[in-house]
Amino acid sequence: LWPIPDTGVKRRLPRIKARTLVATSEKDTIVPAAYGPAWQSAIPGAHLATLAEAGHIAELEQPEAFSALVRGFLN
């Protein structure tokens, strides 16, 4: 499983046209935060944010911080 197997996502990311937030977690050991900048650069106009001290399931580990991040992006 490591590194993440090629699923073709690299070819598909540039097709995204919607306003996009790439949210990573500082302590994610499944999908490391290092993937964030790569995804951001592949998605035109994407924004990148990293949740400090969060792991792979940030929305459950830090629901307030995660929802604040999303609200800030949507506003």
N, CA, C and O atoms as a Tripos MOL2 file, in Angstrom:
@<TRIPOS>MOLECULE
protein
  300   299    75     0     0
PROTEIN
NO_CHARGES

@<TRIPOS>ATOM
      1 N           0.8030   -1.2140    0.0000 N.3       1 LEU1
      2 CA          0.0000    0.0000    0.0000 C.3       1 LEU1
      3 C           0.8370    1.2660    0.0000 C.2       1 LEU1
      4 O           0.2990    2.3550   -0.2000 O.2       1 LEU1
      5 N           2.1230    1.1530    0.2170 N.am      2 TRP2
      6 CA          2.9040    2.3800    0.3080 C.3       2 TRP2
      7 C           4.0340    2.3610   -0.6890 C.2       2 TRP2
      8 O           4.7230    1.3420   -0.7400 O.2       2 TRP2
      9 N           4.2930    3.3490   -1.4680 N.am      3 PRO3
     10 CA          3.4880    4.5660   -1.5330 C.3       3 PRO3
     11 C           2.0980    4.2790   -2.0950 C.2       3 PRO3
     12 O           1.8240    3.1910   -2.6010 O.2       3 PRO3
     13 N           1.2410    5.2720   -1.9940 N.am      4 ILE4
     14 CA         -0.1360    5.0830   -2.4500 C.3       4 ILE4
     15 C          -0.1130    4.5920   -3.8950 C.2       4 ILE4
     16 O           0.5460    5.1910   -4.7440 O.2       4 ILE4
     17 N          -0.8280    3.5060   -4.1760 N.am      5 PRO5
     18 CA         -0.8060    2.9580   -5.5360 C.3       5 PRO5
     19 C          -1.3550    3.9440   -6.5610 C.2       5 PRO5
     20 O          -2.1830    4.7970   -6.2400 O.2       5 PRO5
     21 N          -0.8850    3.8150   -7.7850 N.am      6 ASP6
     22 CA         -1.3400    4.6880   -8.8550 C.3       6 ASP6
     23 C          -2.7700    4.3140   -9.2250 C.2       6 ASP6
     24 O          -3.0200    3.2430   -9.7780 O.2       6 ASP6
     25 N          -3.6940    5.2000   -8.9170 N.am      7 THR7
     26 CA         -5.1040    4.9820   -9.2350 C.3       7 THR7
     27 C          -5.5490    5.8380  -10.4110 C.2       7 THR7
     28 O          -6.7220    5.8360  -10.7830 O.2       7 THR7
     29 N          -4.6020    6.5720  -10.9940 N.am      8 GLY8
     30 CA         -4.9370    7.4480  -12.1000 C.3       8 GLY8
     31 C          -5.4030    8.8200  -11.6710 C.2       8 GLY8
     32 O          -5.7510    9.6500  -12.5110 O.2       8 GLY8
     33 N          -5.4140    9.0720  -10.3710 N.am      9 VAL9
     34 CA         -5.9120   10.3520   -9.8730 C.3       9 VAL9
     35 C          -5.0610   11.5150  -10.3910 C.2       9 VAL9
     36 O          -5.5880   12.6050  -10.6150 O.2       9 VAL9
     37 N          -3.7820   11.3060  -10.5820 N.am     10 LYS10
     38 CA         -2.9050   12.3800  -11.0570 C.3      10 LYS10
     39 C          -3.3670   12.9040  -12.4190 C.2      10 LYS10
     40 O          -3.2760   14.1000  -12.6950 O.2      10 LYS10
     41 N          -3.8540   12.0130  -13.2530 N.am     11 ARG11
     42 CA         -4.3480   12.4190  -14.5710 C.3      11 ARG11
     43 C          -5.7060   13.1210  -14.4850 C.2      11 ARG11
     44 O          -6.0370   13.9470  -15.3360 O.2      11 ARG11
     45 N          -6.4790   12.7930  -13.4670 N.am     12 ARG12
     46 CA         -7.8410   13.3410  -13.3740 C.3      12 ARG12
     47 C          -7.9240   14.6520  -12.6020 C.2      12 ARG12
     48 O          -8.8560   15.4240  -12.8240 O.2      12 ARG12
     49 N          -6.9970   14.9260  -11.7180 N.am     13 LEU13
     50 CA         -7.0720   16.1410  -10.9120 C.3      13 LEU13
     51 C          -7.1750   17.4170  -11.7520 C.2      13 LEU13
     52 O          -7.9670   18.2930  -11.4070 O.2      13 LEU13
     53 N          -6.4160   17.5570  -12.8290 N.am     14 PRO14
     54 CA         -6.5320   18.7930  -13.6220 C.3      14 PRO14
     55 C          -7.9030   19.0080  -14.2560 C.2      14 PRO14
     56 O          -8.1990   20.1150  -14.7080 O.2      14 PRO14
     57 N          -8.7380   17.9850  -14.3000 N.am     15 ARG15
     58 CA        -10.0840   18.1230  -14.8660 C.3      15 ARG15
     59 C         -11.0590   18.8280  -13.9220 C.2      15 ARG15
     60 O         -12.1280   19.2620  -14.3500 O.2      15 ARG15
     61 N         -10.7030   18.9420  -12.6590 N.am     16 ILE16
     62 CA        -11.6040   19.5520  -11.6740 C.3      16 ILE16
     63 C         -11.7550   21.0280  -11.9840 C.2      16 ILE16
     64 O         -10.7690   21.7550  -12.1010 O.2      16 ILE16
     65 N         -12.9810   21.4580  -12.1150 N.am     17 LYS17
     66 CA        -13.2850   22.8570  -12.4360 C.3      17 LYS17
     67 C         -13.9150   23.5950  -11.2610 C.2      17 LYS17
     68 O         -13.9410   24.8250  -11.2470 O.2      17 LYS17
     69 N         -14.4180   22.8640  -10.2840 N.am     18 ALA18
     70 CA        -15.0770   23.4740   -9.1300 C.3      18 ALA18
     71 C         -14.0470   24.1030   -8.1910 C.2      18 ALA18
     72 O         -12.8990   23.6630   -8.1280 O.2      18 ALA18
     73 N         -14.4600   25.1120   -7.4800 N.am     19 ARG19
     74 CA        -13.6310   25.7080   -6.4320 C.3      19 ARG19
     75 C         -13.2720   24.5920   -5.4610 C.2      19 ARG19
     76 O         -14.1540   23.8670   -5.0010 O.2      19 ARG19
     77 N         -11.9890   24.4450   -5.1420 N.am     20 THR20
     78 CA        -11.5410   23.2670   -4.4060 C.3      20 THR20
     79 C         -10.6660   23.6230   -3.2150 C.2      20 THR20
     80 O          -9.7660   24.4580   -3.3090 O.2      20 THR20
     81 N         -10.9480   22.9750   -2.1010 N.am     21 LEU21
     82 CA        -10.1050   23.0600   -0.9080 C.3      21 LEU21
     83 C          -9.4410   21.7060   -0.7230 C.2      21 LEU21
     84 O         -10.1180   20.6890   -0.5720 O.2      21 LEU21
     85 N          -8.1330   21.6960   -0.7350 N.am     22 VAL22
     86 CA         -7.3710   20.4830   -0.4320 C.3      22 VAL22
     87 C          -7.0010   20.5980    1.0390 C.2      22 VAL22
     88 O          -6.1910   21.4430    1.4210 O.2      22 VAL22
     89 N          -7.5970   19.7470    1.8590 N.am     23 ALA23
     90 CA         -7.3430   19.7710    3.3050 C.3      23 ALA23
     91 C          -6.4940   18.5670    3.6800 C.2      23 ALA23
     92 O          -6.8620   17.4270    3.4000 O.2      23 ALA23
     93 N          -5.3650   18.8240    4.3110 N.am     24 THR24
     94 CA         -4.4890   17.7530    4.7620 C.3      24 THR24
     95 C          -4.3950   17.7980    6.2760 C.2      24 THR24
     96 O          -4.8070   18.7660    6.9160 O.2      24 THR24
     97 N          -3.8470   16.7380    6.8310 N.am     25 SER25
     98 CA         -3.6620   16.6470    8.2780 C.3      25 SER25
     99 C          -2.1840   16.4440    8.5690 C.2      25 SER25
    100 O          -1.5220   15.6010    7.9640 O.2      25 SER25
    101 N          -1.6920   17.2210    9.4910 N.am     26 GLU26
    102 CA         -0.2670   17.2220    9.8170 C.3      26 GLU26
    103 C           0.2680   15.8450   10.2120 C.2      26 GLU26
    104 O           1.4010   15.5010    9.8740 O.2      26 GLU26
    105 N          -0.5270   15.0670   10.9160 N.am     27 LYS27
    106 CA         -0.0560   13.7860   11.4320 C.3      27 LYS27
    107 C          -0.7220   12.5800   10.7700 C.2      27 LYS27
    108 O          -0.7940   11.5020   11.3600 O.2      27 LYS27
    109 N          -1.2020   12.7660    9.5510 N.am     28 ASP28
    110 CA         -1.8360   11.6720    8.8110 C.3      28 ASP28
    111 C          -0.7480   10.7150    8.3310 C.2      28 ASP28
    112 O           0.1290   11.1040    7.5600 O.2      28 ASP28
    113 N          -0.8040    9.4740    8.7830 N.am     29 THR29
    114 CA          0.2010    8.4880    8.3650 C.3      29 THR29
    115 C          -0.2940    7.6460    7.1810 C.2      29 THR29
    116 O           0.4700    6.8580    6.6240 O.2      29 THR29
    117 N          -1.5500    7.8050    6.7990 N.am     30 ILE30
    118 CA         -2.1110    7.0820    5.6580 C.3      30 ILE30
    119 C          -1.8740    7.8820    4.3710 C.2      30 ILE30
    120 O          -1.3430    7.3570    3.3930 O.2      30 ILE30
    121 N          -2.2720    9.1490    4.3850 N.am     31 VAL31
    122 CA         -2.0530   10.0610    3.2570 C.3      31 VAL31
    123 C          -1.3160   11.2750    3.8250 C.2      31 VAL31
    124 O          -1.9540   12.2270    4.2740 O.2      31 VAL31
    125 N           0.0000   11.2530    3.8100 N.am     32 PRO32
    126 CA          0.7890   12.3290    4.4190 C.3      32 PRO32
    127 C           0.4760   13.7070    3.8410 C.2      32 PRO32
    128 O           0.0930   13.8420    2.6790 O.2      32 PRO32
    129 N           0.6470   14.7070    4.6700 N.am     33 ALA33
    130 CA          0.3890   16.0930    4.2640 C.3      33 ALA33
    131 C           1.2110   16.4930    3.0490 C.2      33 ALA33
    132 O           0.8430   17.4390    2.3530 O.2      33 ALA33
    133 N           2.3020   15.8110    2.7760 N.am     34 ALA34
    134 CA          3.1370   16.1200    1.6080 C.3      34 ALA34
    135 C           2.3700   15.9660    0.3050 C.2      34 ALA34
    136 O           2.7600   16.5570   -0.7020 O.2      34 ALA34
    137 N           1.2980   15.1940    0.2920 N.am     35 TYR35
    138 CA          0.4880   15.0600   -0.9150 C.3      35 TYR35
    139 C          -0.3080   16.3390   -1.2000 C.2      35 TYR35
    140 O          -0.6720   16.5950   -2.3480 O.2      35 TYR35
    141 N          -0.5730   17.1240   -0.1880 N.am     36 GLY36
    142 CA         -1.3760   18.3340   -0.3440 C.3      36 GLY36
    143 C          -0.8670   19.2860   -1.4030 C.2      36 GLY36
    144 O          -1.6180   19.6420   -2.3100 O.2      36 GLY36
    145 N           0.3940   19.7160   -1.3220 N.am     37 PRO37
    146 CA          0.8860   20.6370   -2.3450 C.3      37 PRO37
    147 C           0.8510   20.0480   -3.7550 C.2      37 PRO37
    148 O           0.6210   20.7740   -4.7220 O.2      37 PRO37
    149 N           1.0730   18.7540   -3.8750 N.am     38 ALA38
    150 CA          1.0160   18.1120   -5.1950 C.3      38 ALA38
    151 C          -0.3980   18.1670   -5.7540 C.2      38 ALA38
    152 O          -0.5900   18.4660   -6.9330 O.2      38 ALA38
    153 N          -1.3860   17.8820   -4.9180 N.am     39 TRP39
    154 CA         -2.7830   17.9430   -5.3660 C.3      39 TRP39
    155 C          -3.1670   19.3930   -5.6670 C.2      39 TRP39
    156 O          -3.8350   19.6700   -6.6630 O.2      39 TRP39
    157 N          -2.7460   20.3060   -4.8080 N.am     40 GLN40
    158 CA         -3.0700   21.7150   -5.0300 C.3      40 GLN40
    159 C          -2.5210   22.1900   -6.3720 C.2      40 GLN40
    160 O          -3.2170   22.8800   -7.1170 O.2      40 GLN40
    161 N          -1.3060   21.8330   -6.6770 N.am     41 SER41
    162 CA         -0.7170   22.2880   -7.9350 C.3      41 SER41
    163 C          -1.3650   21.6200   -9.1510 C.2      41 SER41
    164 O          -1.3200   22.1650  -10.2540 O.2      41 SER41
    165 N          -1.9630   20.4530   -8.9560 N.am     42 ALA42
    166 CA         -2.6040   19.7440  -10.0700 C.3      42 ALA42
    167 C          -4.0290   20.1970  -10.3220 C.2      42 ALA42
    168 O          -4.5600   19.9860  -11.4130 O.2      42 ALA42
    169 N          -4.6650   20.8220   -9.3240 N.am     43 ILE43
    170 CA         -6.0470   21.2910   -9.4590 C.3      43 ILE43
    171 C          -6.0170   22.8050   -9.6670 C.2      43 ILE43
    172 O          -5.6170   23.5390   -8.7630 O.2      43 ILE43
    173 N          -6.4220   23.2720  -10.8110 N.am     44 PRO44
    174 CA         -6.3620   24.7060  -11.0990 C.3      44 PRO44
    175 C          -7.0930   25.5510  -10.0420 C.2      44 PRO44
    176 O          -8.2770   25.3460   -9.7740 O.2      44 PRO44
    177 N          -6.3660   26.4910   -9.4590 N.am     45 GLY45
    178 CA         -6.9650   27.4170   -8.4930 C.3      45 GLY45
    179 C          -7.2620   26.8380   -7.1280 C.2      45 GLY45
    180 O          -7.9050   27.5070   -6.3190 O.2      45 GLY45
    181 N          -6.8270   25.6370   -6.8360 N.am     46 ALA46
    182 CA         -7.1360   25.0000   -5.5450 C.3      46 ALA46
    183 C          -6.4550   25.7320   -4.3910 C.2      46 ALA46
    184 O          -5.3840   26.3200   -4.5390 O.2      46 ALA46
    185 N          -7.1160   25.6730   -3.2430 N.am     47 HIS47
    186 CA         -6.5720   26.2210   -2.0010 C.3      47 HIS47
    187 C          -6.1060   25.0480   -1.1450 C.2      47 HIS47
    188 O          -6.6750   23.9590   -1.2140 O.2      47 HIS47
    189 N          -5.0790   25.2710   -0.3470 N.am     48 LEU48
    190 CA         -4.5240   24.2300    0.5060 C.3      48 LEU48
    191 C          -4.5340   24.6760    1.9490 C.2      48 LEU48
    192 O          -4.1710   25.8100    2.2590 O.2      48 LEU48
    193 N          -4.9490   23.7810    2.8350 N.am     49 ALA49
    194 CA         -4.9030   24.0310    4.2720 C.3      49 ALA49
    195 C          -4.5180   22.7400    4.9730 C.2      49 ALA49
    196 O          -4.8820   21.6480    4.5360 O.2      49 ALA49
    197 N          -3.7810   22.8760    6.0600 N.am     50 THR50
    198 CA         -3.3550   21.7150    6.8350 C.3      50 THR50
    199 C          -3.8130   21.8800    8.2730 C.2      50 THR50
    200 O          -3.5970   22.9210    8.8940 O.2      50 THR50
    201 N          -4.4480   20.8400    8.7920 N.am     51 LEU51
    202 CA         -4.8870   20.8530   10.1880 C.3      51 LEU51
    203 C          -3.7450   20.3430   11.0630 C.2      51 LEU51
    204 O          -3.2890   19.2100   10.9140 O.2      51 LEU51
    205 N          -3.2980   21.1890   11.9670 N.am     52 ALA52
    206 CA         -2.2110   20.8270   12.8740 C.3      52 ALA52
    207 C          -2.6790   19.7610   13.8580 C.2      52 ALA52
    208 O          -3.8160   19.7810   14.3280 O.2      52 ALA52
    209 N          -1.7930   18.8500   14.1520 N.am     53 GLU53
    210 CA         -2.0220   17.8130   15.1620 C.3      53 GLU53
    211 C          -3.1550   16.8420   14.8240 C.2      53 GLU53
    212 O          -3.5610   16.0580   15.6820 O.2      53 GLU53
    213 N          -3.6680   16.8760   13.6060 N.am     54 ALA54
    214 CA         -4.7470   15.9670   13.2250 C.3      54 ALA54
    215 C          -4.1670   14.7650   12.4850 C.2      54 ALA54
    216 O          -3.1160   14.8580   11.8500 O.2      54 ALA54
    217 N          -4.8610   13.6480   12.5750 N.am     55 GLY55
    218 CA         -4.4690   12.4350   11.8850 C.3      55 GLY55
    219 C          -5.3220   12.2100   10.6530 C.2      55 GLY55
    220 O          -5.8180   13.1630   10.0510 O.2      55 GLY55
    221 N          -5.4960   10.9530   10.2780 N.am     56 HIS56
    222 CA         -6.1660   10.6100    9.0270 C.3      56 HIS56
    223 C          -7.6550   10.9630    9.0020 C.2      56 HIS56
    224 O          -8.2020   11.2410    7.9350 O.2      56 HIS56
    225 N          -8.3060   10.9560   10.1470 N.am     57 ILE57
    226 CA         -9.7470   11.2410   10.1710 C.3      57 ILE57
    227 C          -9.9700   12.5500   10.9350 C.2      57 ILE57
    228 O         -10.6000   12.5750   11.9920 O.2      57 ILE57
    229 N          -9.4450   13.6140   10.3790 N.am     58 ALA58
    230 CA         -9.4570   14.9230   11.0280 C.3      58 ALA58
    231 C         -10.8640   15.4030   11.3740 C.2      58 ALA58
    232 O         -11.0720   16.0380   12.4080 O.2      58 ALA58
    233 N         -11.8290   15.0970   10.5060 N.am     59 GLU59
    234 CA        -13.1980   15.5750   10.7630 C.3      59 GLU59
    235 C         -13.7970   14.9600   12.0190 C.2      59 GLU59
    236 O         -14.7200   15.5290   12.6020 O.2      59 GLU59
    237 N         -13.2880   13.8070   12.4450 N.am     60 LEU60
    238 CA        -13.7420   13.1950   13.6940 C.3      60 LEU60
    239 C         -12.8260   13.5510   14.8650 C.2      60 LEU60
    240 O         -13.2900   13.6980   15.9960 O.2      60 LEU60
    241 N         -11.5520   13.6870   14.5990 N.am     61 GLU61
    242 CA        -10.5840   14.0140   15.6420 C.3      61 GLU61
    243 C         -10.7000   15.4690   16.0950 C.2      61 GLU61
    244 O         -10.5860   15.7750   17.2820 O.2      61 GLU61
    245 N         -10.9270   16.3530   15.1330 N.am     62 GLN62
    246 CA        -11.0040   17.7870   15.4210 C.3      62 GLN62
    247 C         -12.1910   18.3970   14.6680 C.2      62 GLN62
    248 O         -12.0040   19.2110   13.7640 O.2      62 GLN62
    249 N         -13.4050   18.0020   15.0430 N.am     63 PRO63
    250 CA        -14.5750   18.4600   14.2740 C.3      63 PRO63
    251 C         -14.7330   19.9770   14.2290 C.2      63 PRO63
    252 O         -15.1370   20.5210   13.2020 O.2      63 PRO63
    253 N         -14.4240   20.6650   15.3240 N.am     64 GLU64
    254 CA        -14.5780   22.1250   15.3340 C.3      64 GLU64
    255 C         -13.5720   22.7790   14.3930 C.2      64 GLU64
    256 O         -13.9270   23.6630   13.6130 O.2      64 GLU64
    257 N         -12.3260   22.3450   14.4670 N.am     65 ALA65
    258 CA        -11.2900   22.9270   13.6130 C.3      65 ALA65
    259 C         -11.5690   22.6080   12.1420 C.2      65 ALA65
    260 O         -11.3930   23.4560   11.2680 O.2      65 ALA65
    261 N         -12.0040   21.3800   11.8850 N.am     66 PHE66
    262 CA        -12.2980   20.9890   10.5100 C.3      66 PHE66
    263 C         -13.4670   21.7920    9.9540 C.2      66 PHE66
    264 O         -13.3910   22.2950    8.8330 O.2      66 PHE66
    265 N         -14.5360   21.9180   10.7150 N.am     67 SER67
    266 CA        -15.6980   22.6700   10.2180 C.3      67 SER67
    267 C         -15.3670   24.1520   10.0730 C.2      67 SER67
    268 O         -15.8820   24.8050    9.1650 O.2      67 SER67
    269 N         -14.5280   24.6930   10.9370 N.am     68 ALA68
    270 CA        -14.1120   26.0940   10.7990 C.3      68 ALA68
    271 C         -13.3050   26.2850    9.5200 C.2      68 ALA68
    272 O         -13.4500   27.2960    8.8330 O.2      68 ALA68
    273 N         -12.4670   25.3270    9.2090 N.am     69 LEU69
    274 CA        -11.6790   25.3680    7.9810 C.3      69 LEU69
    275 C         -12.5840   25.3760    6.7530 C.2      69 LEU69
    276 O         -12.3930   26.1730    5.8340 O.2      69 LEU69
    277 N         -13.5580   24.4940    6.7460 N.am     70 VAL70
    278 CA        -14.4870   24.4140    5.6090 C.3      70 VAL70
    279 C         -15.3520   25.6670    5.5260 C.2      70 VAL70
    280 O         -15.5550   26.2210    4.4450 O.2      70 VAL70
    281 N         -15.8630   26.1130    6.6810 N.am     71 ARG71
    282 CA        -16.6850   27.3450    6.6730 C.3      71 ARG71
    283 C         -15.8780   28.5210    6.1390 C.2      71 ARG71
    284 O         -16.3790   29.3010    5.3300 O.2      71 ARG71
    285 N         -14.6400   28.6500    6.5830 N.am     72 GLY72
    286 CA        -13.7920   29.7420    6.1180 C.3      72 GLY72
    287 C         -13.5810   29.6790    4.6050 C.2      72 GLY72
    288 O         -13.5720   30.7080    3.9290 O.2      72 GLY72
    289 N         -13.4160   28.4920    4.0940 N.am     73 PHE73
    290 CA        -13.2280   28.3380    2.6510 C.3      73 PHE73
    291 C         -14.5050   28.7010    1.8990 C.2      73 PHE73
    292 O         -14.4470   29.3660    0.8650 O.2      73 PHE73
    293 N         -15.6480   28.2710    2.4070 N.am     74 LEU74
    294 CA        -16.9100   28.5360    1.7230 C.3      74 LEU74
    295 C         -17.3320   29.9970    1.7990 C.2      74 LEU74
    296 O         -18.0310   30.4950    0.9170 O.2      74 LEU74
    297 N         -16.9070   30.6770    2.8470 N.am     75 ASN75
    298 CA        -17.2410   32.0960    2.9750 C.3      75 ASN75
    299 C         -16.2890   32.8840    2.1320 C.2      75 ASN75
    300 O         -16.3790   34.1110    2.0830 O.2      75 ASN75
@<TRIPOS>BOND
     1     1     2 1
     2     2     3 1
     3     3     4 2
     4     3     5 am
     5     5     6 1
     6     6     7 1
     7     7     8 2
     8     7     9 am
     9     9    10 1
    10    10    11 1
    11    11    12 2
    12    11    13 am
    13    13    14 1
    14    14    15 1
    15    15    16 2
    16    15    17 am
    17    17    18 1
    18    18    19 1
    19    19    20 2
    20    19    21 am
    21    21    22 1
    22    22    23 1
    23    23    24 2
    24    23    25 am
    25    25    26 1
    26    26    27 1
    27    27    28 2
    28    27    29 am
    29    29    30 1
    30    30    31 1
    31    31    32 2
    32    31    33 am
    33    33    34 1
    34    34    35 1
    35    35    36 2
    36    35    37 am
    37    37    38 1
    38    38    39 1
    39    39    40 2
    40    39    41 am
    41    41    42 1
    42    42    43 1
    43    43    44 2
    44    43    45 am
    45    45    46 1
    46    46    47 1
    47    47    48 2
    48    47    49 am
    49    49    50 1
    50    50    51 1
    51    51    52 2
    52    51    53 am
    53    53    54 1
    54    54    55 1
    55    55    56 2
    56    55    57 am
    57    57    58 1
    58    58    59 1
    59    59    60 2
    60    59    61 am
    61    61    62 1
    62    62    63 1
    63    63    64 2
    64    63    65 am
    65    65    66 1
    66    66    67 1
    67    67    68 2
    68    67    69 am
    69    69    70 1
    70    70    71 1
    71    71    72 2
    72    71    73 am
    73    73    74 1
    74    74    75 1
    75    75    76 2
    76    75    77 am
    77    77    78 1
    78    78    79 1
    79    79    80 2
    80    79    81 am
    81    81    82 1
    82    82    83 1
    83    83    84 2
    84    83    85 am
    85    85    86 1
    86    86    87 1
    87    87    88 2
    88    87    89 am
    89    89    90 1
    90    90    91 1
    91    91    92 2
    92    91    93 am
    93    93    94 1
    94    94    95 1
    95    95    96 2
    96    95    97 am
    97    97    98 1
    98    98    99 1
    99    99   100 2
   100    99   101 am
   101   101   102 1
   102   102   103 1
   103   103   104 2
   104   103   105 am
   105   105   106 1
   106   106   107 1
   107   107   108 2
   108   107   109 am
   109   109   110 1
   110   110   111 1
   111   111   112 2
   112   111   113 am
   113   113   114 1
   114   114   115 1
   115   115   116 2
   116   115   117 am
   117   117   118 1
   118   118   119 1
   119   119   120 2
   120   119   121 am
   121   121   122 1
   122   122   123 1
   123   123   124 2
   124   123   125 am
   125   125   126 1
   126   126   127 1
   127   127   128 2
   128   127   129 am
   129   129   130 1
   130   130   131 1
   131   131   132 2
   132   131   133 am
   133   133   134 1
   134   134   135 1
   135   135   136 2
   136   135   137 am
   137   137   138 1
   138   138   139 1
   139   139   140 2
   140   139   141 am
   141   141   142 1
   142   142   143 1
   143   143   144 2
   144   143   145 am
   145   145   146 1
   146   146   147 1
   147   147   148 2
   148   147   149 am
   149   149   150 1
   150   150   151 1
   151   151   152 2
   152   151   153 am
   153   153   154 1
   154   154   155 1
   155   155   156 2
   156   155   157 am
   157   157   158 1
   158   158   159 1
   159   159   160 2
   160   159   161 am
   161   161   162 1
   162   162   163 1
   163   163   164 2
   164   163   165 am
   165   165   166 1
   166   166   167 1
   167   167   168 2
   168   167   169 am
   169   169   170 1
   170   170   171 1
   171   171   172 2
   172   171   173 am
   173   173   174 1
   174   174   175 1
   175   175   176 2
   176   175   177 am
   177   177   178 1
   178   178   179 1
   179   179   180 2
   180   179   181 am
   181   181   182 1
   182   182   183 1
   183   183   184 2
   184   183   185 am
   185   185   186 1
   186   186   187 1
   187   187   188 2
   188   187   189 am
   189   189   190 1
   190   190   191 1
   191   191   192 2
   192   191   193 am
   193   193   194 1
   194   194   195 1
   195   195   196 2
   196   195   197 am
   197   197   198 1
   198   198   199 1
   199   199   200 2
   200   199   201 am
   201   201   202 1
   202   202   203 1
   203   203   204 2
   204   203   205 am
   205   205   206 1
   206   206   207 1
   207   207   208 2
   208   207   209 am
   209   209   210 1
   210   210   211 1
   211   211   212 2
   212   211   213 am
   213   213   214 1
   214   214   215 1
   215   215   216 2
   216   215   217 am
   217   217   218 1
   218   218   219 1
   219   219   220 2
   220   219   221 am
   221   221   222 1
   222   222   223 1
   223   223   224 2
   224   223   225 am
   225   225   226 1
   226   226   227 1
   227   227   228 2
   228   227   229 am
   229   229   230 1
   230   230   231 1
   231   231   232 2
   232   231   233 am
   233   233   234 1
   234   234   235 1
   235   235   236 2
   236   235   237 am
   237   237   238 1
   238   238   239 1
   239   239   240 2
   240   239   241 am
   241   241   242 1
   242   242   243 1
   243   243   244 2
   244   243   245 am
   245   245   246 1
   246   246   247 1
   247   247   248 2
   248   247   249 am
   249   249   250 1
   250   250   251 1
   251   251   252 2
   252   251   253 am
   253   253   254 1
   254   254   255 1
   255   255   256 2
   256   255   257 am
   257   257   258 1
   258   258   259 1
   259   259   260 2
   260   259   261 am
   261   261   262 1
   262   262   263 1
   263   263   264 2
   264   263   265 am
   265   265   266 1
   266   266   267 1
   267   267   268 2
   268   267   269 am
   269   269   270 1
   270   270   271 1
   271   271   272 2
   272   271   273 am
   273   273   274 1
   274   274   275 1
   275   275   276 2
   276   275   277 am
   277   277   278 1
   278   278   279 1
   279   279   280 2
   280   279   281 am
   281   281   282 1
   282   282   283 1
   283   283   284 2
   284   283   285 am
   285   285   286 1
   286   286   287 1
   287   287   288 2
   288   287   289 am
   289   289   290 1
   290   290   291 1
   291   291   292 2
   292   291   293 am
   293   293   294 1
   294   294   295 1
   295   295   296 2
   296   295   297 am
   297   297   298 1
   298   298   299 1
   299   299   300 2
@<TRIPOS>SUBSTRUCTURE
     1 LEU1         2 RESIDUE 1 A LEU
     2 TRP2         6 RESIDUE 1 A TRP
     3 PRO3        10 RESIDUE 1 A PRO
     4 ILE4        14 RESIDUE 1 A ILE
     5 PRO5        18 RESIDUE 1 A PRO
     6 ASP6        22 RESIDUE 1 A ASP
     7 THR7        26 RESIDUE 1 A THR
     8 GLY8        30 RESIDUE 1 A GLY
     9 VAL9        34 RESIDUE 1 A VAL
    10 LYS10       38 RESIDUE 1 A LYS
    11 ARG11       42 RESIDUE 1 A ARG
    12 ARG12       46 RESIDUE 1 A ARG
    13 LEU13       50 RESIDUE 1 A LEU
    14 PRO14       54 RESIDUE 1 A PRO
    15 ARG15       58 RESIDUE 1 A ARG
    16 ILE16       62 RESIDUE 1 A ILE
    17 LYS17       66 RESIDUE 1 A LYS
    18 ALA18       70 RESIDUE 1 A ALA
    19 ARG19       74 RESIDUE 1 A ARG
    20 THR20       78 RESIDUE 1 A THR
    21 LEU21       82 RESIDUE 1 A LEU
    22 VAL22       86 RESIDUE 1 A VAL
    23 ALA23       90 RESIDUE 1 A ALA
    24 THR24       94 RESIDUE 1 A THR
    25 SER25       98 RESIDUE 1 A SER
    26 GLU26      102 RESIDUE 1 A GLU
    27 LYS27      106 RESIDUE 1 A LYS
    28 ASP28      110 RESIDUE 1 A ASP
    29 THR29      114 RESIDUE 1 A THR
    30 ILE30      118 RESIDUE 1 A ILE
    31 VAL31      122 RESIDUE 1 A VAL
    32 PRO32      126 RESIDUE 1 A PRO
    33 ALA33      130 RESIDUE 1 A ALA
    34 ALA34      134 RESIDUE 1 A ALA
    35 TYR35      138 RESIDUE 1 A TYR
    36 GLY36      142 RESIDUE 1 A GLY
    37 PRO37      146 RESIDUE 1 A PRO
    38 ALA38      150 RESIDUE 1 A ALA
    39 TRP39      154 RESIDUE 1 A TRP
    40 GLN40      158 RESIDUE 1 A GLN
    41 SER41      162 RESIDUE 1 A SER
    42 ALA42      166 RESIDUE 1 A ALA
    43 ILE43      170 RESIDUE 1 A ILE
    44 PRO44      174 RESIDUE 1 A PRO
    45 GLY45      178 RESIDUE 1 A GLY
    46 ALA46      182 RESIDUE 1 A ALA
    47 HIS47      186 RESIDUE 1 A HIS
    48 LEU48      190 RESIDUE 1 A LEU
    49 ALA49      194 RESIDUE 1 A ALA
    50 THR50      198 RESIDUE 1 A THR
    51 LEU51      202 RESIDUE 1 A LEU
    52 ALA52      206 RESIDUE 1 A ALA
    53 GLU53      210 RESIDUE 1 A GLU
    54 ALA54      214 RESIDUE 1 A ALA
    55 GLY55      218 RESIDUE 1 A GLY
    56 HIS56      222 RESIDUE 1 A HIS
    57 ILE57      226 RESIDUE 1 A ILE
    58 ALA58      230 RESIDUE 1 A ALA
    59 GLU59      234 RESIDUE 1 A GLU
    60 LEU60      238 RESIDUE 1 A LEU
    61 GLU61      242 RESIDUE 1 A GLU
    62 GLN62      246 RESIDUE 1 A GLN
    63 PRO63      250 RESIDUE 1 A PRO
    64 GLU64      254 RESIDUE 1 A GLU
    65 ALA65      258 RESIDUE 1 A ALA
    66 PHE66      262 RESIDUE 1 A PHE
    67 SER67      266 RESIDUE 1 A SER
    68 ALA68      270 RESIDUE 1 A ALA
    69 LEU69      274 RESIDUE 1 A LEU
    70 VAL70      278 RESIDUE 1 A VAL
    71 ARG71      282 RESIDUE 1 A ARG
    72 GLY72      286 RESIDUE 1 A GLY
    73 PHE73      290 RESIDUE 1 A PHE
    74 LEU74      294 RESIDUE 1 A LEU
    75 ASN75      298 RESIDUE 1 A ASN
